[in-house]
């Protein structure tokens, strides 16, 4: 290998021109790239994941998974992961308003191929509008992010100008979009059709509030509310006041005195009535909150779950609580029992449109076609669930969807050709404080606006069926 070339200069003398190591071809020293600014990698990760959610309809939970999440997220430290989570959840919660503000700041729409710039601006804007991040820091990091991305480098000055102006006019801009509904138009239209405009507006407002932490206790809800500084809800759950730190550090967690479960999710198992000594099956059982409720109520419980990893999680949760159940890994449609059950609980997989307080990506990753498809899946599961219950037994069907297609309409259709089953109306008097969630037909139909003065709850549907 030739390391040097001998050259004659203008003076006629020979000199050696060394080929640079790690430098440029002209022999100049290569200046090393400046190290990334603190927090820059977090913003880059947030923009990448936002693009995956909005443009490719990818679930946010999967990308923020601590073990199998997006690579750009996994390389971050705990503090930056927390920031990314806050940026994305807030951005998705307020996305229509953020986009409306950016539209006001642009003289003309961004080019069709500038989606990465759009997501960069959303990430910068959400920090300035809704998070406790200094404006100058958000602007500086957004410009640095643009300069480091070949697709956005030519837009760095534009990003700087837009975000600086946003900082100057923040109050006026927020006021100008206060009436913008933070939901996709197709979904809000379905809410209006199902619940009316006033109720739909209330749901839209309620889903802007992050979900509280609710727990289900084995016994003495009032006592645990006092110990943990919470309050007992009309559903029987205990709602914890906001706190700092991990849930696992709270009194009672290690000894298995309670488990985390949204107030809405705790209702279906309670609709079973007295199950002491009865054979009960919890279908689609993971992560195990409803299974735990049935065990605590004295039932002999079989828990069915198709996913091996989710079944492992269910077993771990039951073990911490000191509970035991017959755990079966099986496709629900293949599950059978020689002896019929007294109680069957089917909390069916659904569109999850009632959970947007804690999962704001749902409305951006699903569409009307998903609701139709999932309603079909639920109907198959329910029809099979009906074959598992004995005479005089109960089936509770539930899900966390707000759409009647996955609830009331599905039940009416199934009952129409199953004369051996009838609806058991839920008595409002048995649920003081929750009367607004009982439908005229006697089903539970809660929305995020229910218990709004206490922090709301997930939207969900539940119906009780009895076999004659």
PyMOL commands that set and color helices and strands:
alter all, ss='L'
color gray80, all
select helices_A, chain A and resi 40-56+60-63+71-74+78-93+95-105+115-130+135-148+153-168+170-176+185-195+197-206+221-228+247-249+267-270+289-296+308-321+332-334+353-355+362-365+368-386+404-406+408-416+428-430+435-437+452-454
alter helices_A, ss='H'
color red, helices_A
select strands_A, chain A and resi 4-8+14-18+213-217+231-232+238-240+258-260+279-283+300-305+326-329+341-347+389-399+421-423+444-446+460-467
alter strands_A, ss='S'
color yellow, strands_A
deselect
rebuild
show_as cartoon
